[in-house]
Amino acid sequence: MAKAKGRLSGKQRKLNPRQEAHLVALHDAGEHSTVEPGDLFGVARSTVYRAIQRNEARPAKTKAAASPSR
């Protein structure tokens, strides 16, 4: 019933897609360790690892669109 109404169960993500893309960009720049972006966004190291892993699993075309623009 809840699924039919579009309500999802489970825990909400700590980072929205834009924050996740920014976190991955900081990590990929090589200037920050894995812990530093986590501290900046207020998330655990495991969340940072998951975000990086999700980013690596995305196709290259989607990665360019997900990177934050300044």
KASUL-V753561 format. One record per residue. RES is the residue in one letter. PSI is psi as a letter, one per 30 degrees, with the letter a starting at -180 (999 if undefined). NEAR is the number of other C-alpha atoms within 8 Angstrom. D_LAST is the distance of its C-alpha to the last C-alpha in Angstrom with 1 decimal. Layout:
RES:PSI:NEAR:D_LAST + RES:PSI:NEAR:D_LAST
//
This chain:
M:e:4:41.8 + A:e:7:38.5 + K:e:7:36.8 + A:f:6:38.2 + K:f:6:36.5 + G:g:6:33.1 + R:k:7:33.1 + L:k:6:32.2 + S:l:4:33.9 + G:l:4:32.7 + K:k:4:30.2 + Q:l:4:26.7 + R:k:5:23.7 + K:f:5:22.3 + L:k:7:18.6 + N:l:7:17.1 + P:e:7:15.5 + R:e:10:11.8 + Q:e:8:13.1 + E:e:10:15.0 + A:e:11:12.4 + H:e:10:10.5 + L:e:13:14.0 + V:e:12:14.9 + A:e:10:12.0 + L:e:11:13.2 + H:e:12:16.7 + D:f:6:16.3 + A:f:7:15.0 + G:g:7:18.6 + E:f:6:18.0 + H:k:10:18.9 + S:l:8:22.0 + T:e:10:22.3 + V:e:10:23.4 + E:e:8:20.7 + P:e:13:17.8 + G:e:14:20.6 + D:e:9:21.6 + L:e:7:18.1 + F:f:7:18.0 + G:h:6:21.7 + V:l:10:22.8 + A:l:9:25.6 + R:e:9:25.4 + S:e:6:26.8 + T:e:9:23.9 + V:e:15:21.5 + Y:e:9:24.0 + R:e:8:24.1 + A:e:11:20.3 + I:e:9:20.4 + Q:e:8:23.6 + R:e:8:22.2 + N:e:9:19.3 + E:f:7:21.9 + A:f:6:24.1 + R:k:8:21.6 + P:l:7:22.2 + A:e:6:19.9 + K:e:6:18.9 + T:e:8:17.7 + K:e:10:15.8 + A:e:7:13.5 + A:f:6:12.9 + A:f:9:12.5 + S:k:10:9.7 + P:k:8:6.6 + S:k:3:3.8 + R:999:2:0.0
//
